């Protein structure tokens, strides 16, 4: 957009005073030209993108270059990158007063992804690029001093924002083109240098959009359940967790295979659906974890160290970023050595486990991060790990301190509790109990039944059902209702635990291919609950 104004200044004195030697003085005329251009780009906000308009004002005056609009240090330093990138690429940088505004000004702008948009705005304001070419196009990318474009994070979120805004094309670094091409209906133009970007805008270069790949990107060898010897009970618990999206806790002495079992849960989870794969890819792209730019088709698996902070686990920080709970969205979050985590860190998991999202408020801005994942935890029964055996050397105080690290509200959100003990010598010598392909087929069959049942609800799996959905879709027979009522009246279950037992029972029935939840399914769900709840089964 180029605008020109002409102003006229006339002497305001009366005509009698201005009259000199019988003539009127001619009015004083001053003219100036103001050039203003606008370019559309996007800023990362949470795991989504926000449209930002880059306004470039070039006018006469002492040479100066200012960037306003609440940008961080990386944005302010764009002045030097843009100046030398344009000059080193053969373009003219105006020796005038240049002011760049990033609107809306109340939103904090972070990162170097605005470089290319600022450069294109300056070129459009100085007539080196036709402003009309930028009206239906978004621009995004970081510049080097030589004019090269560097790939950045969040390209998928940027491309989705451009499509939502009704733009026809997006110009961005070639390294991000493959990821941005996952968005349908958008012409993705990848450029290696600022010269290539300008040539694409001018139409001097053919616009070649990158095609999105289909299928999985990573074909790395996955761990398989066939490598596990013994442990039929824990493998059954893993299958139930995969089928219904339930949380799982494995407890037992060290070296019994808890970590080995947990790391094989992703191998029996069904592949991500199309919308789930796009969402997971966007999250990992915003976090800067994607290097190939392809679509993530397998459920993510995250295993943070026990020294992690609360912000690192659930998200946040001075510059809010997704935490491990969000990076595990639609996948598995594995907390090994659960009792070694800081108690405050574990307590921060309670709300994300219940609501499926975490809301971070920073600078009067709220950002929501999704946290729909399967929590798998492993812990030892005591500090030495040999509680209840002659090998245990822990005192009563050690046991009490160990138990206090795991709060009741957190354990109440665990659906399945498994005691993992040493397999016998015969089990170690025997063949595998099952394979990942077999367990995955069972889980996929159960999820197909859930999808058909919950297709008109926000829930995807049984674990995400609300209380109203549980009342609608989990109907017990008379004996099953009596078994659950007995366990609840014994005081071993909370109201939350009561509903979670019903969800697990529904999943067990789905694995069995049954529409009705029977007493056997309820007994099995109670048996997988906390040990205290399992004791009440015998009384029913």
MOTA-V393060 format. One record per run of one state. SS is the DSSP state (~ for helix, > for strand, _ for the rest). FROM is the first residue (numbers start at 0). TO is the last residue. If there is no record, write none. Layout:
((SS;FROM;TO) (SS;FROM;TO))
This chain:
((_;0;4) (>;5;7) (_;8;13) (~;14;17) (>;18;19) (_;20;21) (>;22;23) (_;24;27) (>;28;30) (_;31;33) (>;34;44) (_;45;46) (>;47;58) (_;59;62) (>;63;67) (_;68;69) (>;70;70) (_;71;71) (~;72;75) (_;76;76) (~;77;87) (_;88;95) (>;96;102) (_;103;107) (>;108;108) (_;109;113) (~;114;124) (_;125;129) (~;130;133) (_;134;135) (>;136;138) (_;139;140) (>;141;142) (_;143;146) (>;147;149) (_;150;153) (~;154;163) (_;164;167) (>;168;172) (~;173;179) (_;180;185) (>;186;190) (_;191;191) (>;192;192) (~;193;201) (_;202;223) (~;224;226) (_;227;230) (~;231;243) (_;244;246) (>;247;250) (_;251;256) (~;257;261) (_;262;264) (~;265;267) (_;268;272) (~;273;285) (_;286;299) (>;300;301) (_;302;308) (~;309;313) (_;314;314) (>;315;315) (_;316;319) (>;320;320) (_;321;322) (~;323;326) (_;327;330) (>;331;334) (_;335;336) (~;337;339) (_;340;341) (~;342;346) (_;347;347) (~;348;354) (_;355;355) (>;356;361) (_;362;363) (>;364;369) (_;370;372) (>;373;378) (_;379;394) (~;395;403) (_;404;406) (~;407;410) (_;411;414) (>;415;418) (_;419;423) (~;424;428) (_;429;434) (~;435;452) (_;453;460) (~;461;463) (_;464;465) (~;466;472) (_;473;474) (>;475;475) (_;476;476) (~;477;488) (_;489;493) (~;494;510) (_;511;515) (>;516;516) (_;517;517) (~;518;527) (_;528;529) (~;530;534) (_;535;539))
